[in-house]
Amino acid sequence: MRTKLTLGALLALALAGATAVAAASSSRDGSDRRVRVLHLTRDTGDDVILDLDHSATAAHPAPDSIGDEDVYTADLFARGTKVGIDGGVCKLVRLPSYYHCIATNKFADGDVTVAFLHDYGETGSGVFAITGGTGAYRGAGGEVTFVDHPAPRRDDVTFRLTLRP
């Protein structure tokens, strides 16, 4: 569960900037907004589990109660080249394994924020909301699809990003 949470949360996203243009495709969505699809990978990163009420034991390690958190970071890659980092926090909000997560993905030309509520007891991919951005990603929207792979294989992250012209 801890590995599942870390990998899924670390997804929470990655959106590449101009340095990852080779991994991106763009089009128009029928409105005046541009759509950019970015295919990235992310490493397993680092995380710290916070047992905020100190209820964890050796038999039941954190996260074990509402409010426990996973604070994380990882590197993001496009075709093997590091293009950014992510960082965020996931809080256990419903037992046994529902987490509310907020993450920021930092790139050379701006940041992208992502938020989601996910049951980490389930396996498979996750779909998360892009909630905004700065710099080249100002006003961003869209979705991120994350596919978790066992370590040491990097996870797959695909952004379908809508941007203002």
ZITAMO-V991201 format. One record per run of one state. SS is the DSSP state (h for helix, s for strand, l for the rest). FROM is the first residue (numbers start at 1). LEN is the number of residues. If there is no record, write none. Layout:
BEGIN
ss = [SS SS]
from = [FROM FROM]
len = [LEN LEN]
END
This chain:
BEGIN
ss = [l h l h s l s l s l s l s l s l s l s l h l s l s l]
from = [1 2 12 18 24 29 34 43 46 51 69 79 81 95 98 108 110 120 126 134 135 138 141 148 155 164]
len = [1 10 6 6 5 5 9 3 5 18 10 2 14 3 10 2 10 6 8 1 3 3 7 7 9 2]
END
